Amino acid sequence: MVYVKEDMIAKIMKLIPSEHQFGRMTELCPDDYEAMLNDKPEFPYSQEELAKMSKVEYRTAFVTWEYKTADHYIHFRFSYDKFVEWNRKCLDLMDDDELEHLGWICDAIAQNKVRNMDMESCGQILTQGLYFNEDSVLVIYNGR
């Protein structure tokens, strides 16, 4: 079988949570997704610069920064595209061997051959897909 990077990425992206599943995930644990979804630039002043400012100068600088960067904040209800974009970026950064191995995992998930053990109920939960968290760590999720 010939390995084609774009085909492998397309196959993996099919297992990223759907918009509905993503909505459920953010409702259940919104803090887990804030870092990934907030692409607002950092406050542009160093600690030394802040120490030299008066309270009025600081407030003015902060309000100006808030106003100029308001459009950069992505609200959860509009964030699914950003989530997909983040996952695509993480996949693009993987080398060919990592992608090929991840493709094997995706094949197993798609064939319903991957389960998670729920220790509370002592039952097995069918794995639904995968995604990358804000630290670029691969997360396998179930669709409860």
For each residue, the residues with C-beta under 8 A, 3 or more apart:
1:
2:
3: 8 96 100
4: 7 8
5: 8 9 96 99
6: 9 10
7: 4 10 11
8: 3 4 5 11 12 99 100 102 103
9: 5 6 12 13 88 91 92 99
10: 6 7 13 14
11: 7 8 14 15 103 106 107
12: 8 9 15 16 91 99 102 103 106 130
13: 9 10 16 84 87 88 91
14: 10 11 106 110
15: 11 12 106 109 110 128 129 130
16: 12 13 83 84 87 129 130 131
17: 21 22 25 83 128 129 131 141
18: 21 22
19: 22 23 80
20: 23 24
21: 17 18 24 25 128 129 143
22: 17 18 19 25 26 80 83
23: 19 20 26 27 80
24: 20 21 27 28
25: 17 21 22 28 29 32 33 141
26: 22 23 29 30 33 76 79
27: 23 24 30
28: 24 25
29: 25 26 32 33
30: 26 27 33 34 76
31: 34
32: 25 29 133 134
33: 25 26 29 30 36 37 76 79 83 134
34: 30 31 37 38
35: 38 134
36: 33 82 83 86 133 134
37: 33 34 74 76 79 82 83
38: 34 35 73 74
39: 72 74 82
40: 69 72 73
41: 44 69 72
42:
43: 62 65
44: 41 65
45: 49 50 53 61
46: 49 50
47: 50 51
48: 51 52
49: 45 46 52 53
50: 45 46 47 53 58
51: 47 48
52: 48 49
53: 45 49 50 57 58 61
54: 57 58
55: 58 59
56: 59 60
57: 53 54 60 61
58: 50 53 54 55 61 62
59: 55 56 62 63
60: 56 57 63 64
61: 45 53 57 58 64 65
62: 43 58 59 65 66
63: 59 60 66 67
64: 60 61 67 68
65: 43 44 61 62 68 69
66: 62 63 69 70
67: 63 64 70
68: 64 65
69: 40 41 65 66 72 73
70: 66 67 73
71:
72: 39 40 41 69
73: 38 40 69 70
74: 37 38 39 78 79 82
75: 78 79
76: 26 30 33 37 79
77:
78: 74 75 81
79: 26 33 37 74 75 76 82 83
80: 19 22 23 83 84
81: 78 84 85
82: 36 37 39 74 79 85 86
83: 16 17 22 33 36 37 79 80 86 87 131
84: 13 16 80 81 87 88
85: 81 82 88 89
86: 36 82 83 89 90 132
87: 13 16 83 84 90 91 131 132
88: 9 13 84 85 91 92
89: 85 86 92 93
90: 86 87 93 94 132 136
91: 9 12 13 87 88 94 99 102 132
92: 9 88 89
93: 89 90 136
94: 90 91 98 99 102
95: 98 99
96: 3 5 99 100
97: 100 101
98: 94 95 101 102
99: 5 8 9 12 91 94 95 96 102 103
100: 3 8 96 97 103 104
101: 97 98 104 105
102: 8 12 91 94 98 99 105 106 130 138
103: 8 11 12 99 100 106 107
104: 100 101 107 108
105: 101 102 108 109 114 130 140
106: 11 12 14 15 102 103 109 110 130
107: 11 103 104 110 111
108: 104 105 111 113 114
109: 15 105 106 112 113 114 127 128 129 130 140
110: 14 15 106 107
111: 107 108
112: 109 126
113: 108 109
114: 105 108 109 126 127 140
115: 124 125 126 127
116: 124 125 127 140 142
117: 123 124 125
118: 121 122 123 124 125
119: 122
120:
121: 118
122: 118 119
123: 117 118
124: 115 116 117 118
125: 115 116 117 118 142 144
126: 112 114 115 142 143
127: 109 114 115 116 140 141 142
128: 15 17 21 109 141 142 143
129: 15 16 17 21 109 140 141 143
130: 12 15 16 102 105 106 109 138 139 140 141
131: 16 17 83 87 138 139 141
132: 86 87 90 91 136 137 138 139
133: 32 36 136 137 139
134: 32 33 35 36
135:
136: 90 93 132 133
137: 132 133
138: 102 130 131 132
139: 130 131 132 133
140: 105 109 114 116 127 129 130
141: 17 25 127 128 129 130 131
142: 116 125 126 127 128
143: 21 126 128 129
144: 125
